[in-house]
Amino acid sequence: MIVTGLTSFAQPKPNNVDLGVFPNGMAGSNSGSGADLIFALRIKPTGLSYTAIPAAEDFYMYLRLPKSDFAETDIINIVQKNATILGGTGDMIFQGIFDLGDPLYLYAGMALNAPAGMNLSSLNAGTNAWSYVFSINFTPSKTAAQVNQLRIIDQVNTNAFLGLAYSELLMSTVNQLTGAGFILPVDLLSFSGYKDGSRNQLKWTTSTEQNNKGFDVQRSLDGVNYASIGFVNSLASGGSSSVQLNYTFADNNVTGSRQFYRLRQVDFDGNSKLSNIVLLKSDKPSLITIDGMFPNPATTVVNMMLSSPVKDKVQMVILDVNGRIVKVQSLNVEAGSNTLPVNVAALAGGTYMVKLISSTGDVSTGKLVKQ
């Protein structure tokens, strides 16, 4: 099961591919295309030996954008695509710009949509030359100074990339961009949290586990920089189970007005995967509240961040622009903060209103854009 969240390239070392972001016109891109910048790959010059295989797996990439220069309604346009690397039918998909509650930054998702994955065989391990993969610009258009505020969120750094800058990708042992560590045999049913006096209580449930060592609990005050605050061993005998298992963790050293939490599930082979994010705020929710949705726009699944004052079963109703109900679903929520995936693949492209109705009749609404 893939549990999506604010993460990309979450693989253990060794690594042998670099990701670079450069001004348009470099690394084989078309300088006259109107793009603002390009994303390129190369074989790491000092990395491990590279063994080309026909295709690497799909990948996700998240960008950090300052709220002072970007808005949730902005659009990232794919201007050029390298068909050799992406494949004839491969495409990079803009997943939307979304607000996770960070007071300074918005976050944008980019995903590869290619059934066969990326073809990295064309990367030159002899010269280590950069090869552009795709290029982008923005609607509305941005100045060079605004574009230069873009950051890539990965497991190495959050440095600026305009100019001759690049970041290592954390790779698996060959050249897969998402490797075996991206899909792990643990089915995480839920992950939630709530305020308990001066402590924060986290709860999560798995339906199945295989080869699971346990969960590294991580906390952040800004939603970007995370630190480990504890490890919870798997309750499954030998790390494998086919029954539902319930976990809890208490954070007794809470600081700040809001805290972001995530789990890094680790198996005995060293592979790991990050969970969705749970956001806890100092004020206890008195009503059911939609705190955010990501990615938004969404293509197949949207993750709903919501807060509830009590454990409840709420009705989620999605309506189109004409007020017609297009989807109804019951959601089981815990008291506090919850992040729940909702499948929207069957919805037509367009703008929708999402309405949550608690068992006591309280209502919260939000806007969803389906691509």
C-alpha positions, 0 to 999 in steps of 0.5 A, spaced: 500 500 500 502 506 498 500 511 503 502 518 500 504 524 504 509 530 504 515 526 501 519 524 495 525 520 494 524 516 501 529 511 499 535 509 503 542 510 500 546 508 496 544 513 491 547 514 484 543 519 480 543 526 481 537 531 480 538 538 477 534 544 476 537 549 471 535 555 467 531 553 461 536 552 455 540 547 458 541 540 458 538 539 451 532 543 453 529 548 448 531 555 450 526 558 446 520 554 449 518 559 454 519 555 460 522 558 466 526 552 468 528 545 467 529 539 471 534 534 469 538 527 471 545 525 471 549 519 473 552 521 479 560 522 478 562 519 484 557 514 486 556 507 485 557 503 478 551 504 474 547 498 471 542 501 466 535 497 466 530 499 461 525 502 466 525 505 473 519 506 477 514 512 477 516 518 482 513 524 486 516 530 487 514 536 492 516 543 491 516 548 496 513 555 494 513 562 499 506 564 500 508 571 498 509 570 491 505 564 490 497 562 491 493 555 491 490 557 484 497 558 481 498 553 475 505 549 474 505 548 466 509 542 463 512 546 457 517 540 454 518 533 456 523 528 454 520 522 450 526 518 451 526 518 458 519 519 460 517 514 454 512 515 448 506 516 453 509 518 459 507 525 462 509 529 468 502 531 472 502 537 476 498 535 482 496 542 485 498 547 490 496 546 497 496 549 504 498 544 509 498 550 515 505 552 514 504 560 515 510 561 510 509 556 504 505 552 500 507 545 497 506 543 490 506 536 487 509 533 481 508 526 479 510 521 473 504 518 470 507 513 465 505 505 466 512 503 464 516 508 468 522 512 466 527 510 461 534 511 464 538 507 459 539 513 455 543 517 461 550 517 460 554 513 465 561 515 462 560 522 461 555 523 467 552 529 462 545 532 465 539 530 461 533 534 461 527 530 463 521 536 463 521 543 464 515 548 467 513 555 467 507 558 471 500 561 470 500 567 472 507 568 470 512 569 475 519 573 475 526 570 475 526 572 482 520 569 484 521 563 480 528 563 484 524 562 491 522 555 489 525 549 493 525 542 492 523 538 498 527 531 499 531 527 504 537 531 503 536 538 503 531 544 501 536 548 497 535 553 491 536 550 485 537 555 479 544 556 477 548 550 477 545 547 483 543 540 484 541 535 489 542 527 490 536 523 490 536 517 495 536 511 491 535 504 491 541 499 489 540 500 482 537 506 478 530 506 480 527 512 482 522 509 487 525 503 489 523 497 493 522 502 499 517 506 496 511 500 497 512 496 503 508 490 505 504 494 511 497 496 510 496 503 514 488 503 515 489 510 519 493 515 523 490 520 527 492 524 533 489 529 539 491 533 544 491 531 551 492 536 556 500 538 555 501 532 551 499 529 544 497 522 543 498 519 536 494 513 534 495 508 528 492 502 526 494 497 521 490 491 517 496 487 515 504 487 516 509 483 513 517 483 515 515 490 519 520 492 524 516 498 527 515 505 526 519 511 527 515 517 530 517 524 527 515 531 529 516 537 525 514 545 527 514 547 520 511 541 516 518 541 513 524 539 517 522 533 521 526 529 527 525 523 530 522 523 537 521 515 538 520 508 535 515 503 536 516 496 535 511 492 531 506 488 535 506 483 530 510 476 531 516 476 527 514 482 524 508 479 520 500 479 521 494 478 518 490 481 523 488 488 525 493 491 530 493 498 534 498 502 536 499 509 540 505 514 542 505 519 547 509 526 545 510 529 552 515 534 550 510 539 546 512 546 544 509 551 539 502 552 537 502 547 532 506 540 531 506 536 525 507 528 525 508 523 521 511 515 521 517 512 518 515 505 517 521 501 517 522 493 515 527 488 517 531 489 510 532 497 512 526 499 507 522 505 509 516 509 507 513 515 510 506 516 512 501 521 511 501 527 516 497 529 522 497 536 524 495 538 531 494 545 534 494 548 541 486 549 540 482 543 541 476 543 535 469 544 538 466 542 531 468 538 525 473 541 521 476 540 514 483 543 515 486 541 508 486 537 502 492 534 498 494 534 492 489 539 490 487 538 484 487 531 485 487 525 479 485 519 483 486 520 491 485 526 495 488 526 502 483 529 507 486 533 513 480 534 518 479 535 526 473 532 530 472 534 537 470 526 538 470 519 535 465 519 530 462 517 523 461 523 519 458 523 512 462 526 506 458 529 501 461 531 494 457 536 490 458 539 483 458 546 481 450 545 480 449 542 487 448 535 484 451 530 489 456 526 485 459 522 491 457 520 498 461 516 503 462 514 511 468 516 514 470 513 521 474 519 525 478 519 531 478 525 536 483 530 534 486 530 527 485 525 522 488 524 515 484 520 510 484 518 503 478 519 499 478 515 492 476 521 486 478 517 480 471 516 478 469 524 478 469 528 472 474 533 471 472 540 474 471 543 481 467 540 487 464 542 494 466 537 499 461 537 505 462 533 512 457 532 516 458 530 523 453 525 527 450 531 531 449 535 524 455 540 524 457 541 517 464 543 514 466 545 507 472 545 502 473 546 495 476 540 491 479 540 484 479 534 480 483 533 474 
